[in-house]
Each structure stands twice: as C-alpha cells, then as structure tokens.
Amino acid sequence: MRSREGVVTDYQVNWRKLQQVGLNAYEARSYLVLMGHPRFKALELAARAHVPRQKIYEVLDSLVEKGFAQVIQEKTKLFSAVDPSVAIPSYLARRSRALQGELTEQARLASGLIEDLRPAFLEGQDGRGTLDFLSLVNDPTQTAIQYRRMLTSVNDHYVEFSRAPFAVDPLDEQLVKDAASRGVRARLLIETRDLDPEHRDRLHEYRHAGVEIRFLDRLPLKLALFDGHRGMVALLDPVLTRPSWTSVIFEHEGFAEAMSGLFESYWNRAHGELNPEAVPA
C-alpha cells in the first residue's frame, strides 16, 4: 500500500496536469474528488473538494459541459465522474475543432485585413530610403511567407542552395514543383551532409516534375534567387550557441547577379548523382 505522502504527491501531480489539459483549479480538484466516489451531491462535493459553496454549481456545470462529469437525476440531483479514458480524448477533440474553427475565421478576417491595410502601407513607403532594396528577417515564419511569395510569382528561373535547418523545405514544397510545371527553370543544389533518407526518397519525384538537382557535401550559406533580380540569403548567427538564421531579402540586380555567379560556381562543380555513402541509413 502506498504511503499517504505518495497519494498526496500523485494528487498534486494529476491536479496540475488536468489544469494543463484545460480545466481550471476548482474543476480539476472537483473532478479528482468525483473519481473517488460513485456520486456526490453538489454541496457534499464542495466540502470535499474545497470549492466555495457559491461556486460549486458553476464548476459542476462546466465539468458537465466539458464532458468530465454527468448528472444523475434522482430525488436530488447527483453528479458523478466520467471515465478519464473517455472524458479527456473527447474534450481535446472538441477543443481542437473549436480552435480550428477560430483559426479558420481568423484567417478569413486576416485575408480581408491584408487587402485593407496594404494600400496604406505601400502609400507610406513612397519616400524610399537608401536601403529599401534590403530587409532583414529573423522570424522563420516571416521568412517562409516571403519565400513562398517570390516562388509563386517567379516567371523565368529559380535557383537555390538547399541546406538545413529550413524555414521552408524546398523538398517539401509543392510550389517548387508548380513553378517547374509552368516552365520555370528550377535548380536545387543540395547539401548532402544532413540529407536524410526521407529527403532522398523525394528526389526522383522532384526530378520527374522537371526540377534539376545536384549535390555537394557542403554549401556556404542558404540562398534562393528568383528571375535574376530578387531573392534571399540566410546567414547563420556566429555568436549564438543555438543555431539562428537571419534572412536578408533583397531586390537588387547587381547583388542578385553576384549571388547568381556564386551559385553557378558551386553548381558547375556539383555532382549530378547522390553518393549513397553521403546519406545516413
């Protein structure tokens, strides 16, 4: 038999975990007490769970709504716990659907908001500064948005140094294949040091879509160029202990020409076939 200290410790751990799942402190405590008895009157539960009497009906209504408690109607209304193997998965499923609905609605509103705000933003950018052709982005999500925007609008050619870690993985991005399918010359130069079997398996699919692929053991940086005048370079922060990339997004023909020359230099000495020994098993 476990000691009283062990039982108390388990109770505290489970109480905190229930709150992390989504119950508040009163709800978590009431559910744990309900599980230890077939049924309770509301005020009996309030005393056992140390919930203020004036709050217990609100707490129980919430537990019933969330699927953790059920009502047993006899002479007096009684409450019992729902099996946690049923209550917790069903609650999380409902919560997931609700959150997805919220995200869908937020995305719909955001689309209209972008259309409303962007003209004002562009109007405010009329007075161009000396470095308006460059922008620095540290957030991977914003980098991904900029990358996909340029990939969607590329018309003639697109090249990329592909190396981990990725804000957008070009070997897991439908827009790369879409660009090739509409006649864009797409070339990926892939660093093999961190190429795993999952990425290796996708290579034939991308080549079949018309994407040209070559390999080198090491690439100096992350680079993507679009139509010879714009693109992005991602540089690894040399100071931070944990790897962190800063993306330089540019629209400048001279800089793009220099980066294109760098790409061609590495492309010309790259291998057309992947060395099996370079890929981890």
C-alpha positions in Angstrom: 0.0 0.0 0.0 1.3 3.5 -0.9 2.1 5.9 1.8 -0.1 9.0 2.4 2.7 11.2 1.1 2.7 9.2 -2.1 -1.0 9.6 -2.5 -0.8 13.3 -1.9 2.0 13.7 -4.4 0.0 11.8 -7.1 -3.0 14.0 -6.4 -0.9 17.2 -6.8 0.7 16.0 -10.0 -2.7 15.0 -11.5 -4.3 18.2 -10.4 -1.6 20.2 -12.2 -1.8 18.0 -15.3 -5.6 18.5 -15.5 -5.1 22.2 -15.5 -2.5 21.9 -18.3 -5.1 19.9 -20.3 -7.7 22.7 -19.9 -9.5 22.6 -16.6 -9.3 25.4 -14.0 -8.1 24.7 -10.5 -11.6 24.2 -9.0 -12.7 22.0 -11.9 -9.5 19.8 -11.6 -9.9 19.4 -7.9 -13.6 18.6 -8.2 -13.0 16.0 -10.9 -10.4 14.2 -8.8 -12.7 14.1 -5.9 -15.6 12.9 -8.1 -13.5 10.0 -9.4 -13.1 8.6 -5.8 -16.8 8.1 -5.2 -19.8 6.9 -7.3 -21.8 10.0 -6.9 -22.0 13.3 -4.9 -24.4 16.0 -4.1 -23.2 19.4 -5.1 -22.7 20.7 -1.6 -21.0 17.5 -0.5 -18.6 17.8 -3.3 -17.9 21.5 -2.4 -16.9 20.5 1.1 -14.7 17.6 -0.1 -13.0 19.5 -3.0 -12.6 22.7 -1.0 -14.6 24.7 -3.5 -16.7 27.7 -2.2 -20.3 26.7 -2.0 -21.4 29.7 -4.1 -19.0 28.4 -6.9 -19.8 24.7 -6.9 -22.8 24.8 -9.3 -20.8 26.8 -11.8 -17.9 24.4 -11.5 -20.1 21.4 -12.0 -22.0 22.9 -14.9 -18.6 23.5 -16.6 -17.4 19.9 -15.9 -20.6 18.5 -17.4 -20.3 20.8 -20.4 -16.6 19.7 -20.9 -17.6 16.1 -20.6 -15.8 15.3 -17.3 -18.9 14.9 -15.2 -22.5 13.6 -15.7 -25.8 14.3 -13.9 -27.7 11.5 -12.2 -31.3 12.6 -11.6 -32.8 11.1 -8.5 -34.8 12.8 -5.8 -31.8 15.1 -5.5 -29.5 16.0 -8.4 -26.3 14.0 -8.1 -23.0 14.2 -10.0 -20.5 11.5 -11.0 -17.2 11.5 -12.9 -16.9 10.4 -16.5 -14.2 7.8 -17.2 -11.0 9.8 -17.9 -10.3 7.5 -20.9 -13.5 8.9 -22.5 -13.6 12.4 -21.0 -10.1 13.6 -21.8 -9.9 12.5 -25.5 -13.4 13.7 -26.3 -12.7 17.1 -24.6 -9.4 17.5 -26.5 -11.2 16.6 -29.8 -13.9 19.2 -29.2 -11.3 21.8 -28.2 -9.3 21.0 -31.3 -12.3 21.5 -33.5 -13.2 24.8 -31.8 -9.6 26.1 -32.1 -9.5 25.1 -35.8 -12.8 26.9 -36.3 -11.3 30.0 -34.7 -8.2 29.8 -36.8 -10.2 29.4 -39.9 -12.3 32.5 -39.1 -9.1 34.5 -38.1 -7.5 33.5 -41.5 -10.7 34.7 -43.3 -10.6 38.0 -41.5 -6.9 38.4 -41.9 -7.2 38.0 -45.7 -9.5 40.9 -45.9 -7.4 42.9 -43.4 -4.3 42.5 -45.5 -6.2 43.9 -48.5 -7.4 46.8 -46.4 -4.0 47.6 -44.8 -1.6 47.0 -47.7 -2.5 50.1 -49.8 -1.9 52.3 -46.7 1.4 50.5 -46.2 2.5 51.0 -49.8 1.5 54.6 -49.8 3.6 55.2 -46.7 6.6 53.7 -48.4 6.7 56.2 -51.3 9.6 58.0 -49.8 12.3 55.4 -50.4 15.3 55.2 -48.2 18.8 54.3 -49.1 18.4 50.6 -48.1 14.8 49.9 -49.2 16.0 47.2 -51.5 17.1 45.2 -48.5 15.2 43.9 -45.5 16.3 41.7 -42.5 14.0 39.0 -41.2 14.8 36.9 -38.1 11.4 35.1 -37.8 11.2 31.8 -39.7 7.5 32.2 -40.3 8.0 35.6 -42.0 10.9 34.2 -44.0 8.7 31.4 -45.2 6.0 33.9 -46.3 8.5 35.9 -48.3 10.0 32.8 -49.9 6.6 31.5 -51.0 5.5 34.9 -52.3 8.6 35.1 -54.5 8.3 31.4 -55.6 4.6 32.0 -56.5 5.5 34.9 -58.8 8.7 33.7 -60.4 8.4 33.7 -64.2 11.7 32.5 -65.7 14.2 30.9 -63.4 14.7 30.0 -59.8 17.8 28.6 -58.1 18.5 27.6 -54.5 21.2 26.4 -52.1 19.3 24.0 -50.0 20.7 23.1 -46.5 19.1 22.5 -43.1 17.6 23.9 -41.0 14.6 25.0 -43.1 12.1 27.8 -42.7 10.6 26.2 -45.9 12.0 22.9 -47.0 12.2 23.0 -50.9 11.9 19.2 -51.0 8.6 19.5 -49.1 7.1 22.5 -51.0 4.5 22.0 -53.8 5.2 25.5 -55.1 8.7 24.3 -56.3 7.0 21.6 -58.5 4.3 24.1 -59.5 7.0 26.5 -60.8 8.7 23.8 -62.8 5.4 22.7 -64.3 4.6 26.2 -65.6 8.0 26.4 -67.5 10.3 28.0 -64.8 13.8 26.5 -64.9 14.2 25.3 -61.3 17.6 24.2 -59.9 18.3 22.9 -56.4 21.8 22.5 -55.2 21.5 20.3 -52.1 24.0 19.9 -49.2 24.4 16.2 -48.6 25.8 16.4 -45.0 22.4 16.4 -43.4 20.3 14.8 -46.1 18.2 12.1 -44.5 16.5 9.1 -46.2 13.1 10.8 -46.3 14.5 13.7 -48.4 16.5 11.2 -50.6 13.2 9.4 -51.4 11.7 12.6 -52.7 14.5 13.3 -55.2 13.0 11.2 -58.1 9.6 12.9 -57.6 11.1 16.3 -58.0 13.2 15.4 -61.0 10.2 13.9 -62.6 8.4 17.2 -62.1 11.3 18.9 -64.0 13.4 20.2 -61.2 17.2 20.0 -61.8 19.1 18.7 -58.8 22.8 18.5 -57.9 24.7 17.7 -54.7 27.7 19.0 -52.8 29.0 17.9 -49.4 28.9 21.5 -48.1 27.4 24.8 -49.0 28.5 28.2 -47.6 25.0 29.6 -46.9 21.3 29.4 -47.7 20.4 31.1 -50.9 17.4 31.5 -53.2 17.2 33.6 -56.3 14.2 34.4 -58.5 14.3 35.8 -62.1 17.8 37.2 -61.6 16.8 40.3 -59.6 15.5 39.3 -56.2 15.9 36.6 -53.6 17.1 35.9 -50.1 20.3 34.9 -48.3 20.2 33.3 -44.9 23.2 33.7 -42.7 24.0 31.7 -39.5 24.5 33.8 -36.5 28.1 33.2 -35.4 27.6 34.4 -31.8 24.6 32.5 -30.5 25.2 29.0 -29.1 21.9 27.7 -30.6 21.8 28.0 -34.4 19.8 31.0 -35.5 19.4 32.3 -39.1 18.9 35.8 -40.2 17.5 36.2 -43.7 18.5 39.1 -46.0 15.7 39.6 -48.5 16.7 41.8 -51.5 15.5 43.2 -54.8 18.7 44.4 -56.4 20.0 43.3 -59.9 23.7 43.8 -59.0 23.6 41.9 -55.8 21.4 39.2 -57.5 24.0 39.0 -60.3 26.8 38.4 -57.8 24.8 35.8 -56.0 24.0 34.1 -59.3 27.7 33.9 -60.1 28.3 32.3 -56.7 25.5 29.7 -57.4 26.9 28.9 -60.9 30.3 28.4 -59.5 29.1 25.8 -57.0 26.6 24.3 -59.4 29.4 23.6 -62.0 31.4 21.6 -59.6 28.5 19.7 -58.0 27.6 16.1 -58.6 24.5 15.1 -60.6 24.1 11.8 -58.7 23.9 11.3 -54.9 26.7 9.3 -53.3 24.8 6.7 -51.2 27.6 6.9 -48.6 26.7 10.5 -48.0 23.2 9.7 -46.8 22.6 8.4 -43.3 21.0 5.0 -43.2 
